[in-house]
Amino acid sequence: MKGALLVIDDEKNIRETLAKLLEEEGYYVKTAESIESSKKLIQSEYFHAVLLDIWLPDGDGLSLLGYIKTYLPDTSVIVITGHGKVEHAVRAIKEGAYDFLEKPFSMERLLLTVDRAVQEVLRKRLPKVEEEDLIGSSKPMLELKELIGKIAKTNTNVLITGESGTGKELVARKIHELSDRGNAPFIDINCASLPEELIEAELFGYEKGAFTSAFTRKQGKLELAHGGTLFLDEIGDMSLKAQAKLLRVLETKKFTRLGGTQTVYSEFRLICASNKDLREEIKKGNFREDLYYRISTVVISLPPLRERGEDIILLANHFLDKFSREYKKPAKYLTEEAKDLLMSYPWKGNVRELKNLMERLVILHTGEEIKAEDIRRLLGFSPKEDYETLFRYKDLKTAKQEFEKLFLKRKLKEYNYDLKKVSQEINIDLSNLYRKIKQYNINIDGG
């Protein structure tokens, strides 16, 4: 994804044309036709750039400039209008607009302006993180990218926590790539995939004859990481014996190979990852407290996919595009019902599970349109089992809120978004219905 854009224009055909064009260029695009509907999106989502029409049905579009700068201070605003006057351009630039385009404008000029505006935002806000590597415009992802930008150039040890499939190795590689060690080796080892008797051999290496199958000398991961980064994935599964040896290496940067006597020196940056709560593992006696404090100078907690909101759709579209090109298949798109299903699904396997699902859809689904039932079929449940997704929540309050949101969305659609009829049908005050729609950020523009 090249960036997230908001197109604000009162003319439907212009909104749809711009959205289609920009989506084809690789942007994630939302549209709004008024000041009021724009404010809802600006409050709930992040956009790298906003294309803002001056003439809107409920007021002067330029009045939104201050609002955008309040909620999205780094966002570039490109003002567009069919009534271009010098005073409008001057006022827009003075109030913080990035550029000013007069209708009718060439598509080439528009794309060039948008591209430059988005790149400027990425340079300011995320100077060291490429958007296509860490896809997402949700608040947790933006905070993650900023944190990576801050710590990448340091040599501090980093602990990355999060559920399986959230992208811990991707984050570790990005930190390495953006560091001064970026051209040096990135050496990784999965502590959970190796039995206890092999983990030390992999870490420290061994001399010929150190054990029965040691026919030659082998350098260990610690030695190979000299000058670069060592990534220990699932460090919570490392044995206590290996933990003790690793702690000594971190204190001295020196060790010996198994079966050897020669001291080996290795200077490396350590990044660890775990899907376990290491503090709980310490209480259980499974992890050394002194090692924990050594490896956790900076802790990065990756959010599960189910908590990343619209990032789910961004990622789904990214993977659909990626695999369509990879397998030379026609482009596919998700219906609104399919998007709703993806947003409500628990994603226990996180991004990895979503990626696998999109790959299967590209390979197995024959049409261009992907419907909710197509996804249900591959996920292995029927339409009547939608409610099962609510059981992913651990607390009753959250489950109630999610059910209420799903209930309201279905009732609104059932009554064609007639709020008065819906309020009467579900027996709540109209003002209360408005409040809940705002609380749950439900789109009431017919989808």
C-alpha positions as CSV (number, residue, x, y, z in Angstrom):
1,M,0.0,0.0,0.0
2,K,1.4,3.4,-1.0
3,G,-0.7,5.3,1.5
4,A,-4.1,6.1,2.9
5,L,-6.2,8.8,1.3
6,L,-9.5,10.6,2.0
7,V,-11.3,12.2,-1.0
8,I,-13.9,14.8,0.0
9,D,-16.1,16.0,-2.8
10,D,-19.8,16.7,-3.1
11,E,-20.0,15.3,-6.7
12,K,-20.5,11.5,-6.6
13,N,-19.0,10.8,-10.0
14,I,-15.8,12.7,-9.1
15,R,-15.5,10.9,-5.8
16,E,-15.9,7.5,-7.4
17,T,-13.6,8.3,-10.4
18,L,-10.9,9.6,-8.1
19,A,-11.3,6.6,-5.7
20,K,-11.0,4.1,-8.5
21,L,-8.0,5.8,-10.1
22,L,-6.1,6.1,-6.8
23,E,-6.9,2.6,-5.7
24,E,-5.5,1.3,-9.0
25,E,-2.4,3.2,-8.2
26,G,-2.1,1.3,-4.9
27,Y,-3.6,3.6,-2.4
28,Y,-6.2,2.8,0.2
29,V,-9.1,5.3,-0.3
30,K,-12.1,6.5,1.6
31,T,-14.6,9.0,0.4
32,A,-16.9,11.6,1.9
33,E,-19.4,14.0,0.4
34,S,-19.8,16.6,3.3
35,I,-18.0,18.2,6.2
36,E,-20.0,16.2,8.7
37,S,-19.3,12.8,7.1
38,S,-15.6,13.8,6.7
39,K,-15.3,14.6,10.4
40,K,-16.4,11.1,11.3
41,L,-13.7,9.5,9.2
42,I,-11.0,12.0,10.3
43,Q,-11.8,11.1,13.9
44,S,-11.6,7.4,13.4
45,E,-8.9,6.7,10.8
46,Y,-5.5,7.9,9.8
47,F,-4.9,9.4,6.3
48,H,-1.6,10.4,4.8
49,A,-3.3,12.9,2.5
50,V,-6.7,14.5,2.0
51,L,-8.1,15.7,-1.3
52,L,-10.5,18.5,-0.2
53,D,-13.1,20.2,-2.3
54,I,-13.8,23.8,-1.3
55,W,-17.5,23.8,-2.1
56,L,-19.4,21.3,0.0
57,P,-23.2,21.1,0.7
58,D,-22.9,21.9,4.4
59,G,-20.2,24.6,4.3
60,D,-16.8,25.9,3.2
61,G,-14.4,23.1,2.7
62,L,-11.5,25.2,3.8
63,S,-13.1,25.3,7.3
64,L,-12.0,21.6,7.5
65,L,-8.3,22.5,7.3
66,G,-8.0,23.4,11.0
67,Y,-10.1,20.3,11.9
68,I,-7.8,18.0,9.9
69,K,-4.7,19.6,11.4
70,T,-6.1,19.0,14.9
71,Y,-6.8,15.3,14.5
72,L,-4.2,14.5,11.8
73,P,-1.4,17.1,12.3
74,D,1.0,15.4,9.8
75,T,-1.5,14.8,7.1
76,S,-1.0,16.7,3.7
77,V,-4.2,18.4,2.5
78,I,-4.6,19.0,-1.3
79,V,-7.4,21.5,-2.0
80,I,-9.4,21.0,-5.2
81,T,-12.2,23.2,-6.6
82,G,-14.0,24.0,-9.8
83,H,-14.1,27.6,-8.9
84,G,-10.4,28.3,-8.6
85,K,-9.4,31.8,-7.6
86,V,-6.1,33.2,-6.5
87,E,-7.5,34.2,-3.1
88,H,-8.7,30.6,-2.5
89,A,-5.2,29.2,-3.3
90,V,-3.5,31.8,-1.1
91,R,-5.9,31.2,1.8
92,A,-5.5,27.4,1.5
93,I,-1.7,27.5,1.5
94,K,-1.7,30.0,4.4
95,E,-3.9,27.7,6.4
96,G,-1.6,24.8,5.9
97,A,-2.7,23.1,2.7
98,Y,0.1,21.2,0.8
99,D,-1.1,22.2,-2.7
100,F,-4.0,23.6,-4.7
101,L,-5.5,22.0,-7.8
102,E,-8.2,23.6,-10.0
103,K,-10.8,21.5,-11.8
104,P,-10.6,20.2,-14.4
105,F,-7.1,18.9,-13.6
106,S,-5.1,16.3,-15.5
107,M,-4.8,12.9,-13.8
108,E,-1.1,13.0,-14.3
109,R,-0.8,16.2,-12.3
110,L,-3.1,14.8,-9.6
111,L,-1.2,11.6,-9.2
112,L,2.1,13.4,-9.1
113,T,0.8,15.8,-6.4
114,V,-0.7,13.0,-4.3
115,D,2.5,11.0,-4.5
116,R,4.7,13.9,-3.4
117,A,2.3,14.8,-0.6
118,V,2.2,11.2,0.8
119,Q,6.0,10.9,0.5
120,E,6.4,14.1,2.4
121,V,4.2,12.7,5.2
122,L,6.1,9.5,5.3
123,R,9.4,11.3,5.5
124,K,8.2,13.5,8.4
125,R,6.2,11.0,10.4
126,L,7.9,7.7,9.5
127,P,11.3,8.7,8.2
128,K,12.8,5.3,8.3
129,V,9.9,2.8,7.8
130,E,8.7,1.9,4.3
131,E,4.9,1.7,4.3
132,E,4.7,-1.4,2.1
133,D,6.7,-3.4,4.7
134,L,4.5,-2.7,7.6
135,I,1.0,-2.3,6.2
136,G,-1.5,-0.5,8.4
137,S,-2.8,3.0,9.2
138,S,-4.4,2.1,12.5
139,K,-3.2,3.9,15.6
140,P,-1.3,0.8,17.0
141,M,0.6,0.4,13.7
142,L,1.4,4.1,13.4
143,E,2.8,4.1,16.9
144,L,4.8,0.9,16.1
145,K,6.4,2.5,13.0
146,E,7.3,5.6,15.0
147,L,8.9,3.5,17.7
148,I,10.9,1.5,15.2
149,G,12.1,4.7,13.7
150,K,13.3,5.9,17.1
151,I,15.2,2.8,18.2
152,A,16.5,1.5,14.9
153,K,19.8,3.6,15.0
154,T,20.5,2.6,18.6
155,N,22.2,-0.6,19.8
156,T,19.7,-1.3,22.6
157,N,18.4,-4.8,23.1
158,V,14.7,-5.2,22.0
159,L,12.1,-7.7,23.1
160,I,9.1,-8.1,20.8
161,T,6.0,-9.6,22.3
162,G,2.7,-10.7,20.7
163,E,0.6,-13.6,19.6
164,S,1.9,-16.0,16.9
165,G,1.4,-14.6,13.4
166,T,1.5,-10.9,14.4
167,G,4.8,-10.3,12.5
168,K,7.4,-10.3,15.2
169,E,10.2,-11.4,12.8
170,L,9.1,-8.8,10.2
171,V,9.5,-6.1,12.9
172,A,12.9,-7.5,13.9
173,R,14.2,-7.5,10.4
174,K,12.9,-3.9,9.8
175,I,14.8,-2.7,12.9
176,H,17.9,-4.3,11.6
177,E,17.5,-3.0,8.1
178,L,17.1,0.6,9.3
179,S,20.0,0.4,11.7
180,D,23.7,1.1,11.1
181,R,24.1,-2.6,10.9
182,G,21.7,-2.9,8.0
183,N,24.4,-4.2,5.6
184,A,25.8,-6.7,8.2
185,P,24.3,-10.2,8.8
186,F,20.8,-10.7,10.3
187,I,21.0,-14.1,12.0
188,D,17.9,-15.7,13.3
189,I,17.1,-18.8,15.3
190,N,13.8,-20.2,16.4
191,C,14.2,-21.5,20.0
192,A,10.9,-23.4,19.9
193,S,11.8,-25.5,16.9
194,L,15.1,-26.9,18.3
195,P,15.3,-29.6,21.0
196,E,17.3,-28.7,24.1
197,E,20.3,-30.7,23.2
198,L,20.6,-28.8,19.8
199,I,19.9,-25.2,20.9
200,E,23.4,-24.8,22.5
201,A,25.1,-26.2,19.4
202,E,23.2,-23.8,17.2
203,L,24.0,-20.8,19.4
204,F,27.6,-21.4,20.3
205,G,28.8,-23.7,17.5
206,Y,31.1,-26.7,18.1
207,E,34.5,-28.1,17.4
208,K,35.2,-31.2,15.5
209,G,34.6,-34.2,17.7
210,A,32.6,-32.3,20.3
211,F,30.0,-35.0,20.1
212,T,29.3,-38.1,18.0
213,S,28.0,-36.3,14.9
214,A,30.4,-33.4,15.0
215,F,32.6,-34.3,12.0
216,T,33.7,-30.7,11.3
217,R,33.9,-27.4,13.1
218,K,30.8,-25.3,12.9
219,Q,30.3,-21.7,13.7
220,G,27.3,-20.9,15.9
221,K,24.7,-18.2,15.4
222,L,26.4,-16.0,18.0
223,E,29.6,-16.0,16.0
224,L,27.9,-15.5,12.6
225,A,26.0,-12.5,14.0
226,H,29.3,-10.5,14.7
227,G,28.8,-6.9,13.6
228,G,25.1,-7.5,12.8
229,T,21.9,-8.6,14.6
230,L,21.0,-11.8,16.4
231,F,17.3,-12.5,16.5
232,L,16.1,-15.2,19.0
233,D,12.5,-16.0,18.2
234,E,10.4,-17.6,20.9
235,I,13.1,-17.2,23.5
236,G,10.6,-18.2,26.2
237,D,11.2,-21.8,25.0
238,M,14.9,-21.7,25.6
239,S,16.1,-24.1,28.4
240,L,17.3,-22.6,31.7
241,K,20.8,-24.0,31.0
242,A,21.0,-22.2,27.6
243,Q,19.6,-19.1,29.2
244,A,22.4,-19.0,31.8
245,K,25.0,-19.4,29.0
246,L,23.4,-16.7,26.9
247,L,23.4,-14.3,29.9
248,R,27.1,-14.7,30.3
249,V,27.6,-13.9,26.6
250,L,25.5,-10.8,26.8
251,E,27.6,-9.6,29.7
252,T,31.0,-10.3,28.2
253,K,30.4,-10.8,24.4
254,K,32.7,-13.8,24.7
255,F,32.1,-17.6,24.6
256,T,33.7,-20.8,23.6
257,R,32.4,-23.3,21.0
258,L,31.2,-26.7,22.4
259,G,34.1,-28.9,22.8
260,G,36.6,-26.1,22.4
261,T,38.9,-24.0,24.5
262,Q,39.4,-20.9,22.3
263,T,37.6,-17.8,23.3
264,V,35.4,-16.3,20.6
265,Y,34.4,-12.6,20.6
266,S,31.2,-11.5,18.9
267,E,29.7,-8.0,19.0
268,F,26.1,-8.0,18.0
269,R,22.7,-6.4,18.6
270,L,20.2,-8.7,20.3
271,I,16.5,-8.8,19.3
272,C,14.3,-11.4,21.0
273,A,10.7,-12.3,20.5
274,S,8.1,-14.3,22.5
275,N,4.4,-15.2,22.3
276,K,4.6,-16.1,26.0
277,D,4.3,-13.7,28.9
278,L,7.9,-13.9,30.2
279,R,7.0,-12.3,33.5
280,E,4.6,-15.2,34.1
281,E,7.3,-17.6,33.0
282,I,9.6,-16.1,35.6
283,K,7.0,-16.7,38.3
284,K,6.8,-20.3,37.1
285,G,10.5,-20.8,37.3
286,N,10.8,-21.3,33.5
287,F,12.7,-18.1,32.7
288,R,15.6,-16.2,34.4
289,E,14.6,-12.8,35.8
290,D,18.2,-11.4,35.2
291,L,18.1,-12.5,31.6
292,Y,14.7,-10.9,31.1
293,Y,16.0,-7.5,32.3
294,R,19.0,-7.9,30.0
295,I,17.0,-8.5,26.9
296,S,14.0,-6.1,27.5
297,T,15.6,-2.6,27.5
298,V,12.9,-1.8,24.9
299,V,9.7,-3.8,24.7
300,I,7.6,-3.7,21.6
301,S,4.1,-5.2,22.0
302,L,2.5,-6.2,18.7
303,P,-1.3,-5.9,18.7
304,P,-3.3,-9.0,17.5
305,L,-5.0,-8.5,14.1
306,R,-8.5,-8.4,15.6
307,E,-7.6,-5.2,17.4
308,R,-6.3,-3.4,14.3
309,G,-9.6,-2.3,12.8
310,E,-9.5,-1.3,9.1
311,D,-6.0,-2.7,8.8
312,I,-7.7,-6.1,8.3
313,I,-9.1,-4.8,5.0
314,L,-5.9,-3.1,4.0
315,L,-4.0,-6.4,4.5
316,A,-6.6,-8.5,2.8
317,N,-6.5,-6.2,-0.3
318,H,-2.7,-6.3,-0.2
319,F,-2.6,-10.1,-0.2
320,L,-5.3,-10.4,-2.8
321,D,-3.3,-8.1,-5.1
322,K,0.0,-9.8,-4.3
323,F,-1.2,-13.4,-4.9
324,S,-3.3,-12.4,-8.0
325,R,-0.1,-11.1,-9.6
326,E,2.0,-14.0,-8.3
327,Y,-0.4,-16.6,-9.7
328,K,-1.3,-14.5,-12.8
329,K,-5.0,-14.5,-11.8
330,P,-7.5,-11.7,-12.5
331,A,-7.8,-9.1,-9.8
332,K,-10.4,-9.8,-7.1
333,Y,-12.3,-7.5,-4.8
334,L,-14.3,-8.0,-1.5
335,T,-18.0,-7.1,-1.2
336,E,-19.0,-5.0,1.8
337,E,-20.5,-8.1,3.5
338,A,-17.2,-9.9,3.0
339,K,-15.4,-7.0,4.6
340,D,-17.8,-7.1,7.6
341,L,-17.1,-10.8,8.0
342,L,-13.3,-10.3,7.9
343,M,-13.6,-7.5,10.4
344,S,-15.6,-9.6,12.9
345,Y,-13.6,-12.9,12.5
346,P,-11.3,-13.7,15.5
347,W,-8.1,-14.3,13.5
348,K,-6.5,-16.6,16.1
349,G,-3.6,-17.0,13.6
350,N,-3.4,-13.2,13.0
351,V,-1.8,-11.8,9.8
352,R,-0.5,-15.3,8.9
353,E,-4.0,-16.7,8.9
354,L,-5.4,-13.8,6.9
355,K,-2.6,-14.2,4.3
356,N,-3.2,-17.9,3.9
357,L,-6.9,-17.3,3.5
358,M,-6.4,-14.7,0.8
359,E,-4.0,-17.0,-1.0
360,R,-6.5,-19.8,-1.0
361,L,-9.2,-17.4,-2.3
362,V,-7.0,-16.3,-5.2
363,I,-6.2,-20.0,-6.1
364,L,-9.7,-21.5,-5.6
365,H,-12.2,-18.8,-6.2
366,T,-13.3,-18.4,-9.8
367,G,-15.1,-15.0,-9.9
368,E,-13.7,-11.5,-9.4
369,E,-16.2,-10.7,-6.6
370,I,-15.5,-12.4,-3.3
371,K,-18.7,-12.6,-1.2
372,A,-19.1,-13.4,2.5
373,E,-20.3,-16.9,1.7
374,D,-17.1,-17.6,-0.2
375,I,-15.1,-16.7,2.9
376,R,-17.4,-18.7,5.2
377,R,-17.0,-21.8,3.0
378,L,-13.2,-21.7,3.2
379,L,-13.2,-20.9,6.9
380,G,-15.5,-23.9,7.5
381,F,-18.6,-22.4,9.0
382,S,-22.1,-21.6,7.8
383,P,-23.9,-18.2,7.8
384,K,-25.8,-19.2,10.9
385,E,-22.5,-19.5,12.8
386,D,-21.5,-15.8,12.6
387,Y,-22.3,-15.4,16.2
388,E,-19.5,-17.8,17.1
389,T,-17.0,-15.1,16.3
390,L,-18.1,-13.3,19.4
391,F,-16.7,-16.0,21.6
392,R,-13.1,-14.8,20.8
393,Y,-13.6,-12.2,23.5
394,K,-12.4,-13.0,27.0
395,D,-14.6,-10.5,28.9
396,L,-18.4,-10.1,28.8
397,K,-18.4,-6.3,28.4
398,T,-16.4,-6.5,25.1
399,A,-18.6,-9.4,23.8
400,K,-21.7,-7.3,24.5
401,Q,-20.4,-4.3,22.7
402,E,-19.4,-6.4,19.6
403,F,-22.8,-8.0,19.5
404,E,-24.5,-4.6,19.8
405,K,-22.4,-3.3,16.9
406,L,-23.2,-6.3,14.7
407,F,-26.9,-6.1,15.7
408,L,-27.1,-2.4,14.8
409,K,-25.3,-2.8,11.5
410,R,-27.7,-5.5,10.4
411,K,-30.8,-3.6,11.5
412,L,-29.7,-0.4,9.8
413,K,-29.2,-2.4,6.6
414,E,-32.5,-4.2,7.0
415,Y,-34.4,-0.9,7.2
416,N,-32.3,0.8,4.4
417,Y,-30.6,3.1,7.0
418,D,-33.8,4.8,8.0
419,L,-32.8,5.8,11.5
420,K,-36.3,6.6,12.7
421,K,-37.6,3.2,11.7
422,V,-34.7,1.4,13.2
423,S,-35.1,3.3,16.5
424,Q,-38.7,2.3,16.6
425,E,-38.0,-1.3,15.7
426,I,-35.3,-1.9,18.3
427,N,-37.1,0.2,20.9
428,I,-34.6,2.9,21.7
429,D,-34.6,6.7,21.5
430,L,-33.4,8.2,18.2
431,S,-30.8,10.2,20.1
432,N,-29.5,7.1,21.7
433,L,-29.3,5.4,18.3
434,Y,-27.2,8.3,17.0
435,R,-24.9,8.0,20.0
436,K,-24.3,4.3,19.5
437,I,-23.7,4.8,15.7
438,K,-21.0,7.3,16.6
439,Q,-19.6,5.2,19.4
440,Y,-19.2,2.2,17.1
441,N,-18.2,4.2,14.0
442,I,-20.9,2.7,11.9
443,N,-21.2,3.9,8.3
444,I,-24.8,5.1,7.7
445,D,-24.3,6.2,4.1
446,G,-25.8,3.0,2.8
447,G,-23.0,0.5,3.4
